[in-house]
Amino acid sequence: MEVLGQLLDGFATALQPQYLLIAAVGVTLGTLVGVLPGLGPALAIALLLPLTYGFDPTGAFILFAGIYYGSLCGGSITSILLNVPGEAGSVATAIEGHPMARGGRPGPALATAVIGSVFAGTLTTLGLTFFAPFFANLAQNFQATDYFALIVFAFVSVTALVGSSLVRGMLSLFAGLFVGLIGLDFLTGQARFTFGVLELYNGMDVVIIVIGLFALGEALYGGSRLRSAAEDMVEFTGRVLLNREERSRVWKPWLRGSAIGFLFGSLPTGGSEVPTFLSYNVEKQLSRNKEEFGHGAIEGLAGPEATNNASFSGVLVPLLTLGIPTSATAAIMLSAFQIYNIQPGPQLFQTSADLVWPLIASLYIGNVMLLLVNLPLVKLWVRILDIPRELLFAGILLIGTLGVYSASNSLVEVLIMYAVGVAGFFMRKFDFPVAPAILGAILGPLMETQFRRAVAISQGDLSVFVTRPLSLVILVLAVVVLLLPLLTSLRRSGPNVGEE
């Protein structure tokens, strides 16, 4: 009953006109960014970080939540009509969504994606409402060794499960950890890797890292590919709503996708890529219409799309209760908390209840707005694809530059941002995942703090990390996750050994 009372208080705040307007703006902006191929929620939130300094924290996070939901749904539009996923979690959507569109059913495909997103988002927000406070109470017993082990687990999971190469993922992570070390040592006060640049004494600003790697890196990479051939878009014609047969085939995949998305979103798996493909495989195995898969099976669209949206509610569980982001976008939202001097963790529901519960309430409101903004206006969103790419990427560079300069009034920090952006460009060009670098830069200082705190309490005894059962279990799981890609690779290559 206490949770319901707090949720009602959250609705009382979130339903205020200014917050409703902010939620609507967030969903609209998110859909706009999601529709544009190659962009996504991480880039949108990164660009808007400096522009929300005038907002109160509640308004800023309601805006970010709306952007996230909107961009997930917008990415489905390009996946279905263009076969170009707007963000990574929409890749599985394109497998069945685009064949449905080419087969004369673009309307039902888009309706399946939008309604499934709203269904899954609402269902999993209920899970977040009741599960997060319970988990926060459990997390109050966590010690420094447990937090260190959790961060190691997050690093290993994101590095091992995201991207095509474990080596590239590890290099990206270590680059982020190095960036996190820049600045004054919090114990000795000595400067580390500042190279005499005064602006680096307080460390690399998270906003600079985020905008550089995501916004500028994406703009430079996208600009370098402007001469690539454009994709043919399926013309949007025919009915939009689902018929009776289609409704009977999607509700079970929506339920299963919601459960998979919430579960995997709560774990450090690096975002929605892994659970969406898992959902697709589950639906393929359970479907009575296996022959349709690859040619427009509606179950193969409904499951991954529900999973994609549900993963956001799951991502908020470790973010709000432990301060541990499990995806790149969550890492950016963590940096936004830090900008407002708010530290997510077990005490957040007690110390910042006036922020957390309006944020959760806004998720319910955002899902309703998602349906109202996307389904009736889908033809309008399709027209957004006509924006010239060169104008789009030039706008991203301009907004990123003005955002950093307006926040710092420092030309040096702008130059540092561009240096990070060039690094982000080469990371994309040579297929280095960006998420481990972001997590390393943001969580690296926290991991160092918890490590040194645990060592100080144990008077230099490093065995403290394996003598506490919870820490030991988490570290063992981290080792298993790290070895999993290697074992899978060996298993696949095993039968070829010795063959001529």
KEFI-534403 format. One record per residue: x, z, y of N, C-alpha, C, O, CB in turn; residue in three letters. Coordinates in steps of 0.2 Angstrom, whole numbers, plus 5000, padded with zeros to 4 digits. Glycine has a CB too. Example, Ala and Ser with C-alpha at 12.3 -4.5 7.8 and 13.67 -1.06 7.14 Angstrom:
506650394972506250394978506650394984507150424983505750454978Ala/506450354989506850364995506450395000506750405006507050294997Ser/
***
This chain:
500450004994500050005000500450005006500249975011499550065000Met/501050035006501450035012501749965013501749955019502150085010Glu/501849925008502149865009501549815013501749785017502349825003Val/500949825011500449795014500349805021500149765025499749805010Leu/500349875022500349895029500849865034500749845039500349975030Gly/501449865031502049835035501949765036502049735041502649855032Gln/501649725031501549655031501049645036501049595040501349625024Leu/500449685037499949675042500249685049500049645053499349725040Leu/500749735049501049745056501449675057501449655063501449805056Asp/501749645052502149585053501749535056501849495060502549565047Gly/501149525053500649475055500349485062500249435066500049475050Phe/500349545064500149565071500649535076500449515081500049635072Ala/501249535074501749515078501849435078501849405083502449545077Thr/501849405072501949335071501349295073501449235075502049325063Ala/500749325074500149285076500149285084499649255086499549315073Leu/500549315087500549315094500649245096501049205093501049365097Gln/500349215102500449145104501149125104501249065102500049135110Pro/501549155107502249135108502649125101502949075101502649175112Gln/502449165096502749155090502449105086502749065082502749225086Tyr/501749095087501449035083501748975086501848925082500749045084Leu/501848965093502148905096502848895093503048835091502148915103Leu/503248945092503948945090503948915083504348875081504349005090Ile/503448945078503448925071503248855071503548815067502848965068Ala/502748825075502548755075503148715077503248665074501948745080Ala/503448735082504048695085504648695079504848635078504348725091Val/504748745076505248745070505048705065505448665062505248815068Gly/504348705062504148655057504248585059504448545055503448675055Val/504048575065504048505068504748475068504948425066503748495075Thr/505248515071505948505072506248495065506648445064506348555076Leu/506048535060506348535054506148475050506548435047506148595050Gly/505448455051505248395048505648335051505748285047504448385048Thr/505748335057506048275061506748265058506948215056506048285068Leu/507148325057507848325055507848305047508248265045508148395056Val/507348335043507248315036507148245035507348215030506748355033Gly/506748215039506548145038507148095039507248045035506048115043Val/507648115043508248075044508748085039508948135037508548095051Leu/508948025035509348025029510048065031510348045036509447955026Pro/510248105026510948135027510948195031511448235030511348085030Gly/510348215034510348275038509948325034509648315029510048265045Leu/509948395036509548445033509548505037509748505042509948455026Gly/509248555033509148625037509748655040509748685045508848675033Pro/510348645036510948685038511148655045511348685049511548675033Ala/511148585045511348555051510948565057511148585063511448475051Leu/510248565056509748585061509848655064509848665070509048575059Ala/509948705060510048775062510648785065510748815070509948825056Ile/511248745063511848755066511848725073512148755078512348705062Ala/511448665074511448645081511048685086511248695092511148575081Leu/510548725083510148765087510348835088510148875092509448765084Leu/510848855085511148925085511348945093511048995095511748925081Leu/511748895096511848915103511248915108511248945113512448875105Pro/510748875106510248865110509748925110509248925114509848795109Leu/509748965105509349025104509549085107509249135106509149025097Thr/510149085111510349145113509849185118509849245119511049135117Tyr/509449145121508949165126508349195122507949225125508749115131Gly/508249185115507749205112507849275110508349305109507649165105Phe/507249315108507349375105507449365097507249315095506649425106Asp/507749415094507949395087507349375083507349335078508249455084Pro/506749405084506149385080505949315081505849275076505549435082Thr/505949295087505749225089506349175086506149125083505749215096Gly/506949195086507449145083507449135076507449085073508149175085Ala/507249195072507249185065506549155063506549125057507349255062Phe/506049165066505449125065505549055066505349015062504849145069Ile/505949035071506148965072506548935066506448885064506448955079Leu/507048975064507448955059507048945052507248895049508049005058Phe/506648995051506248985045505748925045505748885040505749045044Ala/505448905051505048845051505548785050505248735047504748845058Gly/506148785053506548725052506748715045506748655043507248735057Ile/506848765042507048765035506448735030506548685027507248835032Tyr/505848765031505248735028505148665029505048615025504648775029Tyr/505148645036505048575038505548525036505348475034505048575046Gly/506148545036506648505034506648485026506748435024507348525035Ser/506448535022506348525015505848475014505848435009506248595011Leu/505248485017504748435016504848365019504748315016504048465020Cys/505248365025505448305028505848265023505848205023505748315035Gly/506348295020506748265015506448225010506648175007507248315013Gly/505848255008505448225003505148155005505148105001504848265001Ser/505048145011504748085014505248025013505147975010504648085021Ile/505948035015506447985014506647975006506747915004507048005018Thr/506548025002506748024995506147974992506347934988506748094992Ser/505547984994505047944991504947874993504947824989504347984992Ile/505047865000504947805003505547755003505547695002504647805009Leu/506147795004506747755005507247764999507747724998507047775011Leu/507047814995507547824989508247854992508747844989507647764985Asn/508147884998508747915001508647985002508248005007508947875008Val/508848034998508648105000508948125006509448115008508948144994Pro/508448165010508648185017509148245016509548255021508048215020Gly/509148285010509548335009509648345002509248314998509348405012Glu/510148384999510348384992509748404988509748384982510948434991Ala/509348454990508848474986508348424984507848434980508548534989Gly/508348364988507848314987508048264982507648214981507648284994Ser/508648264980508848214975508448204969508248154967509648234973Val/508248264966507848254960507148234962506848194958507748324957Ala/506948244968506248214970506248144970505748104968506048234977Thr/506848104972506848034972506848004965506647944965507448014975Ala/506948034960507048004953506347984951506247924948507248064948Ile/505848024952505147994951504747984957504247944956504748054947Glu/504848004962504447994968504547924971504047894973504648044974Gly/505147894971505247824973504847774968504547734971505947814974His/504947784962504547734957503847744958503447694958504747754950Pro/503547804960502847814961502647764967502147734967502647884962Met/503047774972502947734979502947664978502547624980503447754984Ala/503447634974503547564973503047544968502847484968504247554970Arg/502747584964502147564960501447564963500947564960502147614954Gly/501447574970500847574973500547644975499947644977500347534970Gly/500847694973500647764975501047804979501147864978500547794968Arg/501247774985501647814990501247874993501547934994501847774996Pro/500547874994500147924996500147984991500248044993499447904998Gly/499947974985499948024980500548064979500648124978499648004974Pro/501148024980501748044979501948094985502248154983502347994979Ala/501748074991501948114996501448184996501648234998501848085003Leu/500848174994500348224994500648274989500548334990499648204992Ala/500848254983501148294978501748334981501748394979501348254972Thr/502148304985502748344987502548394993502748454992503248294991Ala/502048374997501848415003501448475000501648535002501448375008Val/500948464996500448514994500848564989500748624989499848484990Ile/501348534985501748574980502148614984502248674982502148524976Gly/502448594990502948634994502548694997502748754997503248594999Ser/501948684999501548735002501348784997501348844998500948705006Val/501148754991500948804985501448844983501448904983500648764980Phe/502048814982502648854980502848904985503048964983503148804978Ala/502848884991503148924997502748984998502949044998503148885003Gly/502048974997501549034998501649084992501649144993500849014999Thr/501649054986501749094980502349134980502349194978501649054974Leu/502949104981503549144981503649184987504049234987504149094981Thr/503349174993503349224998503049284996503249344998503049195005Thr/502449284992502149344989502649384985502749444986501549324985Leu/503049344981503649374977504149414982504349464981503949324973Gly/504349374987504749404992504549464995504849514996504949354998Leu/503849464997503549525000503549584996503749644999502849505002Thr/503449584990503449644985504149654982504249714980502949634980Phe/504549604981505149614977505749634982506149684980505349554974Phe/505749614988506349624992506349704994506949724994506249584999Ala/505849734996505849804998506149844992506549894992505249835000Pro/505849824986506049864980506849854978507149904977505649834974Phe/507049794979507749784978508149814983508749834982507949704978Phe/507949814989508349854995508449924993508949954995507949845002Ala/507849954990507950024988508450034983508850084983507250054986Asn/508549994978509049994973509749984976510150014974508849944968Leu/509749934981510449924983510749974988511349974989510349864988Ala/510350024989510550084993511150124990511450164992510050124996Gln/511050114983511550154979512250114978512650134974511250174972Asn/512250054980512850014979513450044983513350074989512749944982Phe/514050034980514650064983515150004985514949944984515050114978Gln/515650024988516149964991516349924985516449864986516749994994Ala/516449944979516749904973516149854971516249804969516949954967Thr/515549884972514949834970514849784975514749724972514349874969Asp/514949794981514949744986515449694985515349634986514949774993Tyr/516049714984516649674983516549624977516649564977517249714982Phe/516249654971516149614965515549564967515649504964515949664960Ala/515049584970514549534972514749474976514549424975513949574976Leu/515149494981515449434985515849394981515849334982515849464991Ile/516349424976516749374972516249334968516349274967517149424967Val/515749364965515249324961514949274965514849214962514649374958Phe/514749284971514449234975514949174977514749114976514249264982Ala/515549194978516049144979516149094973516149034973516749174981Phe/516249134967516349094961515749054959515848994957516549144955Val/515149074960514549044958514548974962514448924959513949084958Ser/514548984969514448924973515048874972514948814972514448954980Val/515648904971516248854970516148814963516348764963516848894970Thr/515948854958515948824951515348784950515348734946515948874946Ala/514748794953514148764952513948704957513448664955513548814951Leu/514348704962514148654967514748604968515348624968514048684974Val/514648544968515148494968515348464962515148494956515748514972Gly/515748414962515948384956516648404953516748384947515948304957Ser/516948444957517648464955517748534956517648564962518148424958Ser/517948574951518048644952518648654957518748704961518148684946Leu/519148614956519748614960519648604968519848644972520348564958Val/519248554969519048544976518648604979518748624985518648474977Arg/518148624975517748684977518248744978518148784983517248704971Gly/518748754974519148814975519648804982519748854986519648824969Met/519848744983520248734989519748734995520048765000520448654989Leu/519148714995518748725000518548805002518548825007518048694999Ser/518548844996518448914997519048945000518948985005518248944990Leu/519648934998520248965000520348945008520548985012520848944996Phe/520148885010520148865017519748905021519948925026520048785018Ala/519148915018518648965022518949035022518849065028517948965019Gly/519249055017519449125017520049135022520149185025519749145010Leu/520449085022521049085027520749085034520949125039521449015026Phe/520249045036519949045042519649115044519649145050519348995043Val/519349155039519149215040519649265041519449325044518749235034Gly/520249255040520849305041521049295048521449345051521349285036Leu/520949245052521149235058520849285063520249305063520949165061Ile/521349315067521149365072521549425071522049435068520349375071Gly/521249485074521649545074521449585067520849585066521449595080Leu/521949615064521749655058521349715060521549745065522449675055Asp/520849725057520349785059520649855058520449895061519749775055Phe/521249855054521549925052522149935057522249985060521649925045Leu/522549885057523249885060523249865067523649885072523749855056Thr/522749815069522749785076523149735077523249705082522849845081Gly/523549715071524049655072523649585072523249585068524549665067Gln/523949545076523649475076523849435070524449435067523849435082Ala/523349395067523549365061523349285062522749275064523149385055Arg/523849245061523749175062523349145068522949105068523249145056Phe/523549185074523249165080523649115084523449075088523149225084Thr/524349115082524749065085524749065093524849015096524548995083Phe/524649125095524749135102524149115106524149125113525349105105Gly/523649095103523049075107522549135108522249155103522649015102Val/522449145114522049205115521349205113521049255111522049225123Leu/521049145113520349135110520249155103519749165100520149065112Glu/520849155099520849165092520949245090520849265084521349125088Leu/521049285095521149355094520549395091520649435087521449395100Tyr/519949365093519349395090519149355084518549375082518849395095Asn/519549315081519349275075518949215077518849205083518849315071Gly/518849175072518549105073517849125074517449145069518649055068Met/517549105080516749115081516449075075516549015074516549085088Asp/515949105072515549075067515149015069515148965065515049125064Val/514949015075514548955078515048895078514748845077514248975085Val/515648905080516148855080516248825073516248765073516748875083Ile/516348865068516448845062515848805059515848755056516548905057Ile/515248835060514648805057514448735061514348685057514048855058Val/514448735067514348675071514848615069514748565068514348685078Ile/515548645069516048595067515948565061516048505060516748625068Gly/515948605055515848585049515248545047515248485044515948635044Leu/514648565049514048535048513848485053513748425051513448585048Phe/513748495059513548445064514048395065513948335064513348485070Ala/514648415068515148365070515348325064515448265064515748395073Leu/515548365058515748335052515248285050515448225047515948385047Gly/514648295050514148255047514048195052513948135050513448285047Glu/514048205059514048145063514648105063514548035063514048175071Ala/515248125062515848085061515748045055515947985054516448125062Leu/515548075049515548045043514947995043515047935040515348095037Tyr/514348005046513847965046514047905051513847845049513247995049Gly/514347915056514547865061515047815057515047755058514947885067Gly/515447835053515947795049515647755044515947705042516447835046Ser/514947765042514647725037514047685041513647665037514347765032Arg/514047675047513547635050513447565048512947535048513647635058Leu/513947535046513947465043513647455036513547405034514647435044Arg/513547515033513247515026512547475027512147485032513147585023Ser/512347445021511747405021511147455021511147505018511647365015Ala/510647445025510047485026509647475019509647425016509647465032Ala/509247535017508847535012508147505013507947505019508747605009Glu/507847465009507147445010506647505009506747535004507047385005Asp/506247505014505747555013505147535011504847475012505647585020Met/504747575006504147555004503647565009503647615013503947604997Val/503147515010502647515015502147575013501947575007502347445016Glu/501947615018501447665016500747645017500547625022501547725021Phe/500447635011499747605011499347645006499647685002499747525010Thr/498647635006498247665001498047735002498147765008498647664994Gly/497747764997497547834998498047884998498647874997497047854992Arg/497947945001498448005002498248054997498748084994498448025009Val/497648074996497448134992497548124985497548064983496748164994Leu/497648174981497648164973496948154970496548194973498048224970Leu/496948114965496348114961496248164956496748204955496248044958Asn/495748174952495648224948496148224942496448284940494948214944Arg/496348164939496848164934497548194937497848234933496948094931Glu/497748174943498348194946498348264947498848294946498548154952Glu/497848294949497748364951497848404944498248454944497148384954Arg/497548374939497648414932498348414929498548454925497148384927Ser/498748364932499448354929499948394933500548404931499648284929Arg/499748414939500348444944500348514944500848544946500248414951Val/499748554943499748624944500148664940500448714942499048644944Trp/500248644934500748684929501448674932501848724932500648664922Lys/501648604933502348604936502448634942503048664943502448524937Pro/501948644946502048684953502148754951502548784954501348674957Trp/501748784946501848854944502548864941502948904943501348874939Leu/502748814937503448824934503948814939504448854939503548774928Arg/503948764943504448754948504448814953505048824955504248694952Gly/503948844955503948904959504348954956504748994959503248924961Ser/504248974949504649024946505349004946505749054947504349034939Ala/505548944944506248924943506548934950507148954951506348854940Ile/506248904955506548904962506648974965507148984967506148864967Gly/506149024964506249084966506849124962507249164965505649124965Phe/506849114956507349144952508049124954508449164955507249134944Leu/508149064954508849034955509049044963509549044964508848964953Phe/508549044967508649054974508949124975509349134980508049044978Gly/508749174971508949234972509649244969509949304970508449284968Ser/509849194965510549204962511049164966510849114969510549184955Leu/511749174966512149134969512349074966512949064964512849174970Pro/511849024966511948964963512148904968512148844966511348944959Thr/512148924974512348874979511748834982511948784986512848834976Gly/511148854981510648814985510148794979510048824974510948754988Gly/509848734981509248704977509448654972509048624969508748684982Ser/510048624972510248574968510148584961509848554957510948554970Glu/510448644959510448664952509748674949509548644944510848724950Val/509348714953508648734950508148664950507748664946508348784954Pro/508248624955507848564955507948524949507448494946507948524962Thr/508548514947508748464941508548504935508248474930509448454941Phe/508548574935508348614929507548604928507348594923508548684930Leu/507248604934506448594934506348524931505848524928506248604941Ser/506648474934506548404931506648404924506148374921506948354935Tyr/507148434921507248424914506748464910506548444905507948454912Asn/506548524913505948564910505348524909505048524904505848634913Val/505148494915504548454915504548394910504048374907504348424922Glu/505148364910505248304905505148324898504948284894505948274906Lys/505448384896505348404889504648424888504448424882505848464888Gln/504248454893503648484891503048434892502448444890503448544896Leu/503248374895502648324897502448294891502748274886502948274902Ser/501748274891501448234886501548154887501348114884500748254885Arg/501848144893501948074895502648054897502848034902501548064902Asn/503048074891503748064892503947994894504447974897504148084886Lys/503547944891503747874893503647854900503947804902503247834889Glu/503347894904503247884911503847904915504047884921502647914914Glu/504347944912504847974916505347914917505547884913505248034912Phe/505547914924506047864926505647804929505847754932506447834920Gly/504947804928504547754930503947774935503447744937504247714925His/504047844937503547874941503047924938502447924939503047814944Gly/503347974934502948024931502848074937503348104940503348054925Ala/502248094938502048134943502248214942502448244946501248134944Ile/502348224935502548294934503348304936503548354938502548304926Glu/503648244935504448254937504548254944505048274947504748194934Gly/503948234948504048244955503748314957504048354962503648194959Leu/503248344954502948404956503348464955503448504959502248414953Ala/503648464949504148524947504648534952504748584955504348514940Gly/505148484953505748494957505548504965505848544968506148424957Pro/504948474967504748484974504548554975504748584980504248434976Glu/504148584970503948654971504648694970504648744974503448674965Ala/505048684966505648714965506048714972506348774974506148694959Thr/506148664975506548654981506248704986506648734990506548584983Asn/505648704987505348744993505348814991505448864995504648724994Asn/505248834984505248904982505948934982505948994983504948904975Ala/506448894982507148924982507248964989507649004989507648874981Ser/506948944994507048975001506849045000507249085003506748935006Phe/506249064998506049124997506549174993506649224994505349134994Ser/506749134988507249174983507849184987508149234986507349134977Gly/508149134991508749144995508749205000509249235001508849084999Val/508149215002508049275007508149345004508249395007507349265011Leu/508049344997508049414994508749444995508849494997507849404987Val/509249404992509949434993510249435000510649475002510449394988Pro/509949385004510149385011509949445015510349475018509949325014Leu/509249465014509049515018509149585015509249635019508249515018Leu/509249595008509349655005510049675004510249735004509049654999Thr/510549625003511249635002511649605008512249625008511449604995Leu/511449565012511849525016512249475013512749455016512249575020Gly/512049455007512449405003512049335004511549335001512549424996Ile/512349285007512049215007512149185000512749184998512249175013Pro/511649144998511749114991511749034992511748994987511249134986Thr/511749014998511748945000512048935007512148985011511048905000Ser/512248875008512548855015512048875021512348905026512748785015Ala/511448855020510948875025510848945026510848975032510348835024Thr/510848985020510849055021511449085024511349135028510749085014Ala/512049055023512649075027512549065034512849115038513249045024Ala/512249015036512149005043511649055046511749075052511948935045Ile/511149065042510649115045510949185045510849225050510049125040Met/511449205041511849265041512249265047512249315051512249275035Leu/512549215049512949215055512449225061512649255066513249145056Ser/511849195061511349215066511249285067511149315072510749175065Ala/511149315061511049395061511649425065511549475069510949415054Phe/512249405063512849435066512849425074513049465078513449405063Gln/512549365076512549355083512149405087512249425093512349275085Ile/511549425084511149475087511349545085510949585086510449455084Tyr/511949555082512249615080511749655075511649715076512249665086Asn/511449615071511049645065511449625059511649575057510349615065Ile/511549685055511849675048511349675043511049735041512349725047Gln/511149625039510749625034511049665028511649665027510549555031Pro/510549705024510849745019510249795017509749785019511449785021Gly/510449845013509949895010509549925016508949945015510249945006Pro/509849935022509549975027509149935032508749955036510050015031Gln/509149865031508849825036508049835036507749835041508949745034Leu/507749845030507049855030506849925034506249935036506749855023Phe/507249975034507150035038507350025046506950045050507550095035Gln/507949995047508249995054507949935058507849935064508949985053Thr/507749885054507449825058506849795055506749735054507949765058Ser/506349845054505749825051505349785056504949735054505349885049Ala/505449795062505049755067505349675067505049635070505149785074Asp/505849665064506149595063505949565056505749505056506849595064Leu/506049605051505949585044505249565043505149505040506249635039Val/504749605044504049595042503749535046503349495043503649655043Trp/503849535053503649465056503949405053503649355053503749475064Pro/504549405051504949355048504549335042504449275040505649365047Leu/504449385037504049365031503349345032503149295029504049435027Ile/503049375037502349355039502349275041501949235040502049395044Ala/502849265045502949195048503049145042502849085043503549185053Ser/503249165036503349115031502649095028502549035027503749145025Leu/502149145028501449125026501249075031500949025030501049185026Tyr/501349085038501049045043501348975043501048925044501149075050Ile/502048975042502448915042502148865036502148805037503148935041Gly/501948895030501748855025501048825027500948765025501648895019Asn/500648855030500048825033500148775038499848715037499548875036Val/500648785042500848735047501148675044501048615046501248765052Met/501548685039501848635035501348585032501448525033502248655029Leu/500748605030500248565028499948525033499748465033499748605024Leu/499748565039499448535045499848485048499648435051499248585049Leu/500548495048500948445052501148385048501248335051501648485054Val/501248395042501548345038501048295035501148235035501948365032Asn/500548315031500148275028499748225032499748165031499648315023Leu/499448245038499048205042499548155046499348105048498648245047Pro/500148175047500548145052501148105048501648085051500848185057Leu/501048095042501548065038501747995040502347975040501348065030Val/501247955042501447885045501847895051502247845053500747845046Lys/501747945055502147955061502847965060503347945063501848005066Leu/502948015055503648035053504047975050504647965051503648085047Trp/503647925046503947865044504247825049504847795049503547825040Val/503947825055504147785061504847815064505247775067503647785066Arg/504947875062505547905065506247875062506747875065505647985063Ile/506147845056506647815053506947755056507447725055506447795046Leu/506547725062506747675066507247695071507547645074506147645069Asp/507347755072507847775077508547745075508847755069507947855077Ile/508947715080509547685078510047745076510047795080509847645084Pro/510447735071510847785068511447805074511647865074511247765062Arg/511647755077512247765082511947815088512347855090512447705085Glu/511347805090511047855095510947925092511147975095510347825097Leu/510747925085510647995082511348035082511348085084510447985075Leu/511847995079512548035078512848055085513148105086512947995074Phe/512748005090512948025097512648085100512948125103512947965102Ala/511948085098511548145101511848205097511848265101510848135099Gly/511948205091512248265088512848285091512948345092512348255080Ile/513348245092513948265095513848295102514148345104514448195096Leu/513448265106513248295113512948355112513248405116512848245116Leu/512448365108512148435108512648485105512648545108511548435103Ile/513048475100513548515098514048535103514248595103513848485092Gly/514248485107514748505112514448545117514748595119515048435115Thr/513848525120513548565125513348635123513448685126512948535128Leu/513148645116512948705114513548755113513548815116512748705107Gly/514148735111514748775111515048795118515148855119515248745106Val/515048745122515348755129514848805133515148845136515448695132Tyr/514248795132513748835136513748915133513648955137513048815135Ser/513948925127513948985124514649025126514649085126513848985117Ala/515148985126515849015127516149005134516549035136516248995122Ser/515948945137516248925144517048915143517448925147516148975149Asn/517248895137517948885135518048815132517748795127518148935130Ser/518448775136518648715133519048715127519048675123519048675139Leu/519448775126519848785120519448785114519548755109520348845121Val/518848825115518448835109518048765107517948755101517948885110Glu/517948725112517648655111518148615107517948585102517448625118Val/518848625109519348585105519448605098519548565094520048585109Leu/519348675097519448705091518848675087518948665081519448785091Ile/518248675090517648655086517748575084517548565078517048655090Met/518048535088518148465086518648465081518648415076518348425092Tyr/519148505081519648505075519348525069519448495063520248555077Ala/518848575069518548595063518048535061517948525055518048655064Val/517748495066517348445064517748385061517448355056517048415070Gly/518348375063518748325059518948345052518948305048519448315063Val/519048415051519148435045518548425040518548405034519348515045Ala/517948435043517348425040517148355038516948345033516748455044Gly/517448305042517348235041517748215035517548185030517548195047Phe/518348245034518848225029518548265022518648235017519548245030Phe/518248325023517948355017517448315014517348305008517748425019Met/516948285018516448245016516748175013516548155008515948225021Arg/517248145016517548085014517848085007517748045003518048055019Lys/518148145006518548155000518148194995518448224990519248175001Phe/517448204996517048244991517248314990517248344985517048204985Asp/517448354996517548424995516948454998516648445003518148445000Phe/516648504994516048534996516148585002516648615002515748574990Pro/515648585006515648625013515448695012515748735015515248585018Val/514948705007514648765006515148825005515148875008514148765001Ala/515648815000516148864999516548885005516748945006516648844993Pro/516748835009517148845015516748895020517048935023517348785019Ala/516048875021515648915025515648985023515649035027514948885026Ile/515448995016515449065013516049105014516049165015515149055006Leu/516649065013517249095013517449125020517649185021517849055011Gly/517249085025517349105032516949165034517149205038517249045037Ala/516349165032515849215034515949275030515849335033515149185034Ile/515949275023515949335019516649355018516749415015515649315013Leu/517249315019517849335018518049405022518349445018518349285020Gly/517949405028518049475031517749535028517949585028517949465039Pro/517049525026516649575023516949595016517049655015515949555022Leu/517249545012517549555006518149595007518349645003517649495002Met/518549575012519149615013519049685015519349735013519549575019Glu/518549695019518349765022518149805016518349865015517749765027Thr/517749785011517549815005518049835001518149884998516949785002Gln/518549785000519149794995519549844998519749894994519449724995Phe/519749845004520149895007519849965007520150015007520449875014Arg/519149965008518850025008518850055001518950115001518150025011Arg/518750014996518750044989519450064987519450124984518449994985Ala/519950034989520650054988520850114991521150154988521149994990Val/520550124998520750185001520450244998520750294998520550175009Ala/519750234996519450294993519750314986519750374985518650274992Ile/519950264983520250274976521050294977521350304972520150214971Ser/521250294983521950314984522450264981522950284978522150384982Gln/522250204981522750144979522650134972523050094969523450164980Gly/522150154968522050144961521550084960520950084962521750204958Asp/521850024958521449964958521049964952520549924952521949904957Leu/521150014947520650014942519950034943519450024939520950064936Ser/519850054950519150074952518750014952518150024951519250104959Val/518949954952518549894951518249884944517749844944518849834954Phe/518549914939518349904932518049964929517849964923518849864928Val/518150024932517950084929517250094931516850134928518350144931Thr/516950064937516250074938515850024934515949964935516150074946Arg/515350044930515049994926514749934929514849874927514550024922Pro/514349944935514049894938514549844941514449784940513649914944Leu/515049864944515649824947515949774941516049724942516149854950Ser/516049814935516349774930515949724927516149664926516549824924Leu/515249734926514749684924514749624928514749574926514049714923Val/514749634935514749584940515349544939515249484940514549614947Ile/515949574939516549534939516549494932516849444932517149584939Leu/516349524927516349484920515949424921516049374918516149534914Val/515349434924514849374925515249324929515149264928514249404928Leu/515549344934515949294938516449254934516549194935516349334944Ala/516849294930517249254926516949204921517149154920517649304921Val/516349224918515949184914515749124918515849064915515349214911Val/515449134924515249074928515849024930515748964930514949094934Val/516449054931517049014933517248974927517448914928517549064935Leu/517149004921517448964915516848914912517048874908517549014910Leu/516248924915515748884912515848804913515748774908515048904915Leu/516048784919516148714920516748684915516648634913516248694927Pro/517248734914517748714910517548704903517748654899518348764911Leu/517148754901516948754894516448694892516548654887516648814892Leu/516048674897515648624897515948554897515848514893515148614903Thr/516548554901516948494901517248484894517348424892517448494906Ser/517548534891517948534885517448514879517548474875518248594883Leu/516848534880516348524875516148454875516048414869515748564876Arg/516048424881515848354881516448304879516348254876515748334888Arg/517048324880517648284878517848294871518248254868518248294883Ser/517548354868517748364861517748314856518148304852517448424859Gly/517148284855517048234850517448174851517548134846516348214850Pro/517748164857518148104858518948114856519348064856518148074865Asn/519048174855519748194853519948164846519548174841519848274853Val/520448134846520748104840520448034838520648004833520548144834Gly/519948014842519647944841520047894843520447894848518947934844Glu/520147834839520547784841520147734846520447684848520747744835Glu/
***
